[in-house]
Amino acid sequence: MQVVLRIEKRDPPARSALLAAAATAAVALCLDERSGPGGEWGPALHAWVNARIRKVTRRARGKQWEDVQELPGVTVASGGAEARALVPGAVGNLDPRVKKLQISGTDLPDDEPGEPAPKLPVIWIDAALAMSTGKAAAQVGHAAMILAGAMTFEQVRNWARHDFACSVRDASPEQWARLQEAVRSGDAVAVRDAGFTEVAPGSTTVIAEPHGLP
């Protein structure tokens, strides 16, 4: 799955908002009716989830961003940031409009977004890993999908009513310790990275919790 992050040169978005948009876009695409049985995206999603799930994040601005809107996928806006998750496909068959987008150059400075939105999922990043924005965007996308898979039908339906909105926050060492305990008790889900880029194999990169969704 290619996840395109809109990062304009003059007015870049806040990092936390962009990561939230990326997470929401990924899960919204997977749970879109077009991705279900009989849907036009169904075969591509089925092939992807039954293979090695990977996400690649790329930067777009200006006309590049406008061009990728023409490709099958879902665009999400969150807190002034935008991201588009594209229907997965083979890396060798990338559309030229996607292939030319840079994978590097997505880094944004840390920001202070405040408290997470109440009664919506929160995706926590292990700040100690110092992941790039692009790497973190892929990880929070994984987390949103895993969280949806672990939810009850009623929780997913309630989340859908909020357009799969979520908050993304950096976790302090103390918060991370609490979150790891929540994973062990089944109250949160974790993403463990294969270690191809930036982090060691098996690293727990992000942890997501439903945060009060009924």
Secondary structure as GFF3:
##gff-version 3
##sequence-region A 1 214
A	DSSP	beta_strand	2	6	.	.	.	ID=ss1
A	DSSP	alpha_helix	15	30	.	.	.	ID=ss2
A	DSSP	three_ten_helix	33	35	.	.	.	ID=ss3
A	DSSP	alpha_helix	42	49	.	.	.	ID=ss4
A	DSSP	beta_strand	56	60	.	.	.	ID=ss5
A	DSSP	alpha_helix	63	68	.	.	.	ID=ss6
A	DSSP	beta_strand	73	78	.	.	.	ID=ss7
A	DSSP	beta_strand	81	86	.	.	.	ID=ss8
A	DSSP	three_ten_helix	91	93	.	.	.	ID=ss9
A	DSSP	alpha_helix	96	99	.	.	.	ID=ss10
A	DSSP	beta_strand	122	126	.	.	.	ID=ss11
A	DSSP	three_ten_helix	127	129	.	.	.	ID=ss12
A	DSSP	alpha_helix	133	150	.	.	.	ID=ss13
A	DSSP	alpha_helix	153	161	.	.	.	ID=ss14
A	DSSP	beta_strand	167	171	.	.	.	ID=ss15
A	DSSP	alpha_helix	173	184	.	.	.	ID=ss16
A	DSSP	beta_strand	189	192	.	.	.	ID=ss17
A	DSSP	beta_strand	204	209	.	.	.	ID=ss18
###
